[in-house]
Amino acid sequence: AGTQLLLGNSNPVGFTSATLMGGAQITAPGGVLLDRSLVLDPGGTATPTVTGPLTIGDGLVYDWSFSKYSADVMTIVGDLQFDKAFTLRLFALGGTLRPTDLLPIFLYSQGLYVDGLPWNGSTNPLQYTIEMGYLPDWGYVWDLSGASLLVNPLNLPQGIYLTGAEVFAVPEPGTLALLGLGALALYRRRRRAA
């Protein structure tokens, strides 16, 4: 099921960077602070879980990846807290996104806090940046101009969801040439028939 880290005292535990692989579980009643970097199992299917409050430090970069079959998601059994702003860096591992997709990046069971106060979309919103990460496959077109994070969309588990991003595959030049030749052949055939 993955590595389990049990921290039994009531003091918070801090990590500068965390790479959580294969369903890793951290149990920390005093809470966990991630300061600079969060990387989940790239292309993995197991969900890392923190039991206890999770605090995301100001300026943290969350390397979030998705593929054709799965997307990273961090589950928090407790409060999710953001010191201030964070960056969501997207990595495509062979998958596509439509602007209407709603993909969870964080799921949490209790409260959401920003800068020490309860989250409120109008008076205390999330502060974030969405950017592209390293592109292992240049055969994709990215449009992040409409990308945003939604908090607790209706009829979905309590969490923060990515929406509005568009990533799609571009056919290789050889495939485009074959499609063009096929269209030209159809055009000529219709002209001859007319």
URHU-V555273 format. One record per backbone hydrogen bond with DSSP energy under -1.0 kcal/mol. NH is the residue of the N-H (numbers start at 1). CO is the residue of the C=O. Records with the same first field share a line. If there is no record, write none. Layout:
NH=CO ; CO
This chain:
5=25
7=27
13=31
15=33
18=37
20=39
25=3
26=49
27=5
28=51
31=28
32=53
33=13
34=55
35=15
36=16
37=16
38=61
39=18
41=20
44=41
49=24
50=75
51=26
52=77
54=79
55=32
56=81
57=34
59=85
60=57
61=36
62=87
63=38
64=62 ; 89
66=91
67=70
72=65
74=105
75=48
76=107
77=50
78=76
80=111
81=54
82=113
83=56
86=127
87=60
88=129
89=62
90=131
91=64
93=66
97=167
101=98
103=162
105=160
106=160
107=74
108=158
109=76
110=78
113=80
114=117
115=82
117=114
119=112
120=124
124=120
129=86
131=88
133=90
141=168
143=166
147=144
148=163
150=161
152=159
156=153
160=106
161=150
162=103
163=148
164=99
166=143
167=97
168=141
170=139
176=172
177=173
178=174
179=175
180=176
181=177
182=178
183=179
184=180
185=181
186=182
187=183
188=184
189=185
190=186
191=187
192=188
193=189
194=190
